[in-house]
Amino acid sequence: MIEVTRFVFNSFQENTWVVYDETKECLIIDPGCIDDHERTVLREFITENELKPVRLILTHGHVDHVCGASFIEEVYGLTPECHTLDVSLVNEAPLHGKIFGVEVEKPPVPVGSLEEGHFVEFGKSSFEILHVPGHSAGSVALFNKDQEFLFTGDVLFRGSIGRTDLPGGNYDTLMKSINEKIIPLGLDVVVMPGHGGDTTIGDEINSNPFINLGLI
């Protein structure tokens, strides 16, 4: 049984996820911890629950989702993993941080290992990798079929979709990713986005104005 804990970090109110199962092996997804307090909160949770971080996963390479990557590497020895098309975004995080007035430590050079159709495995569990470009060229979603939930990064939110005016963004590409990769997963699938609260695919089909527009 997979357990999920959300942390809301940094000035962008980004969702960082710690995902684990009965083996105590865990994934850290989108480490947004940017200051000492946030880093301590994350580290203490992992320690108190006796978890063993085994992979550091980036749904995409924008600065608010990678600003804690250097800390995770230092403490747990994990190299960040992303889609190959977002490696350059991760490497440019300190520059992009300055644009938004945020000081970011240079992340470790990521491994471009998250490819469509492959799986992120940990403990006795796994997520299927879906390539869902549009917010960034290398955005990925992580789907667990058994428990019917999906990490969407900044592709799909409750009542909204990801920005397409940032590096690698394209509106038509984003809507194609949502309509062809995410919606077919099923109405009951829980969406756990990179910002804001959870939703379901069914709720977004019924109420998200962008989805309704894209389905016309």
matplotlib code that plots the C-alpha trace (Angstrom):
import matplotlib.pyplot as plt

x = [0.0, 1.5, 1.3, 1.7, 2.6, 2.5, 4.7, 4.0, 7.3, 8.8, 7.2, 5.6, 3.6, 4.9, 3.9, 6.8, 5.8, 7.3, 5.9, 6.5, 5.2, 5.5, 9.1, 9.9, 11.7, 10.5, 10.6, 11.1, 9.2, 9.8, 12.0, 10.9, 12.5, 14.5, 15.5, 16.7, 13.3, 11.8, 14.8, 14.5, 10.8, 11.4, 14.4, 12.6, 9.6, 11.8, 13.8, 10.8, 9.1, 12.2, 12.1, 14.8, 14.9, 15.9, 15.1, 14.7, 12.1, 11.4, 8.2, 9.8, 12.7, 11.3, 13.1, 10.3, 10.3, 14.1, 15.4, 15.9, 17.7, 21.2, 20.1, 18.6, 21.8, 23.9, 21.9, 20.7, 23.1, 20.4, 20.9, 17.8, 16.0, 13.9, 13.0, 15.9, 14.2, 14.2, 17.8, 18.8, 16.0, 17.3, 20.8, 19.6, 17.6, 19.9, 19.5, 15.7, 15.6, 17.3, 14.6, 12.0, 14.1, 15.0, 18.4, 18.8, 21.7, 22.9, 21.3, 23.2, 23.3, 20.2, 19.9, 17.5, 16.0, 12.2, 11.0, 7.5, 6.4, 9.1, 8.4, 9.7, 10.1, 10.7, 10.0, 7.2, 5.6, 5.9, 4.6, 4.2, 5.9, 3.8, 5.5, 3.1, 4.8, 3.3, 4.1, 7.7, 9.1, 10.0, 7.1, 6.1, 3.2, 3.5, 0.6, -0.2, -2.9, -3.5, -4.5, -5.7, -3.7, -1.5, 1.2, 0.8, 3.4, 2.3, 0.4, -3.1, -4.5, -7.8, -9.7, -6.8, -3.8, -0.1, 1.3, 2.6, 4.5, 7.6, 10.6, 9.4, 5.7, 3.1, -0.7, -1.7, 0.9, -0.3, -3.9, -3.0, -1.1, -4.1, -6.7, -4.6, -2.6, -4.4, -8.1, -8.2, -6.8, -10.3, -12.8, -12.0, -8.2, -7.0, -4.8, -2.1, -0.7, 2.4, 0.4, -2.9, -5.2, -6.0, -8.8, -10.0, -10.0, -13.8, -14.2, -11.9, -13.9, -17.0, -15.8, -12.3, -13.0, -9.8, -10.7, -14.2, -12.8, -10.2, -12.9, -15.1]
y = [0.0, 3.3, 6.2, 9.8, 12.9, 16.4, 19.4, 22.9, 24.7, 27.9, 31.2, 29.5, 27.2, 24.1, 20.6, 18.4, 14.7, 11.9, 8.6, 5.3, 1.7, -0.9, -1.5, 2.0, 2.8, 6.2, 8.5, 12.3, 14.0, 17.6, 18.8, 22.5, 23.0, 26.2, 27.3, 25.7, 25.5, 23.7, 21.3, 20.5, 19.7, 17.3, 15.6, 15.2, 13.6, 11.1, 10.3, 10.1, 7.6, 5.6, 6.0, 5.2, 7.6, 5.7, 8.0, 11.7, 12.3, 15.6, 15.9, 18.8, 21.2, 24.5, 26.2, 25.9, 22.1, 21.6, 24.1, 21.5, 19.0, 19.9, 19.4, 16.0, 14.9, 16.1, 14.4, 11.2, 10.8, 10.9, 12.2, 13.9, 12.1, 13.9, 13.5, 14.1, 17.1, 19.0, 18.4, 21.8, 23.5, 21.8, 23.0, 26.6, 26.7, 29.3, 31.7, 31.2, 31.7, 35.2, 36.1, 35.5, 37.0, 33.7, 32.4, 28.8, 26.5, 24.9, 21.5, 18.3, 17.5, 15.3, 12.0, 12.1, 8.7, 9.3, 8.1, 7.3, 3.8, 3.1, 2.7, 4.4, 1.5, 1.5, -1.0, -3.2, -0.4, 1.4, 4.3, 4.3, 7.3, 9.4, 12.0, 15.0, 18.0, 21.4, 23.1, 22.2, 20.0, 17.2, 17.3, 13.8, 12.4, 9.4, 7.0, 4.2, 2.0, -0.2, 2.8, 5.0, 8.2, 10.4, 13.0, 15.6, 18.2, 21.4, 19.9, 19.8, 21.4, 21.6, 24.0, 25.0, 23.9, 24.7, 27.9, 27.7, 31.0, 29.6, 27.9, 24.8, 25.7, 25.4, 25.5, 23.2, 20.6, 20.8, 20.3, 17.3, 15.8, 16.2, 15.0, 12.0, 10.9, 12.0, 12.0, 8.4, 7.1, 7.1, 9.4, 8.2, 8.7, 11.1, 13.9, 15.1, 18.3, 20.4, 23.3, 23.4, 20.6, 17.2, 16.6, 13.8, 13.5, 13.2, 16.5, 18.3, 17.0, 18.4, 21.7, 22.7, 25.4, 24.6, 20.9, 21.7, 24.0, 21.4, 18.8, 20.8]
z = [0.0, -1.1, 1.4, 0.3, 2.3, 0.8, 1.9, 0.6, 0.2, -1.1, -2.2, -5.1, -2.7, -4.5, -3.5, -2.6, -2.2, -0.1, -1.3, 0.4, 1.0, 3.7, 2.9, 4.0, 0.8, -0.5, -3.4, -3.0, -5.8, -6.8, -3.8, -3.4, 0.1, -0.3, 3.3, 6.5, 8.0, 5.0, 4.8, 8.4, 8.1, 5.3, 6.9, 10.3, 8.6, 6.8, 10.0, 12.3, 9.9, 9.4, 5.7, 3.2, 0.2, -2.8, -5.8, -6.4, -9.1, -10.9, -12.8, -14.7, -14.5, -13.4, -10.5, -7.9, -8.2, -8.1, -5.6, -3.0, -5.2, -4.0, -0.4, -1.1, -2.9, 0.1, 2.7, 0.9, -2.0, -4.6, -8.1, -9.5, -12.4, -15.0, -18.7, -21.0, -22.5, -19.2, -18.2, -19.4, -17.4, -14.2, -15.0, -15.5, -12.2, -10.5, -13.4, -13.5, -9.8, -10.1, -12.6, -9.9, -7.2, -5.6, -4.7, -5.6, -5.1, -8.3, -8.6, -9.3, -13.0, -13.4, -15.2, -18.1, -17.3, -17.0, -20.4, -21.6, -20.8, -18.3, -14.6, -11.4, -9.0, -5.2, -2.5, -3.8, -5.7, -9.0, -11.1, -14.9, -16.6, -19.0, -21.1, -21.0, -22.6, -22.8, -19.5, -20.3, -23.0, -20.6, -18.2, -17.0, -14.9, -12.7, -12.6, -10.2, -11.7, -8.6, -6.3, -9.2, -8.5, -10.6, -10.0, -12.7, -11.8, -13.4, -16.3, -14.7, -11.5, -9.8, -12.0, -14.1, -16.2, -16.3, -17.6, -21.2, -21.2, -19.5, -21.3, -23.1, -22.8, -25.6, -25.1, -27.9, -26.9, -23.2, -24.2, -26.4, -23.4, -21.1, -23.6, -24.9, -21.9, -18.7, -19.4, -20.7, -17.4, -15.9, -14.2, -10.6, -10.9, -8.2, -9.5, -7.2, -8.8, -8.3, -6.7, -4.9, -3.7, -5.1, -7.6, -9.9, -13.6, -13.5, -11.6, -14.0, -17.0, -15.4, -14.1, -15.4, -18.0, -19.9, -20.2, -21.3, -24.0, -25.1, -25.5, -27.8]

ax = plt.figure().add_subplot(projection="3d")
ax.plot(x, y, z, "-o")
ax.set_aspect("equal")
plt.show()
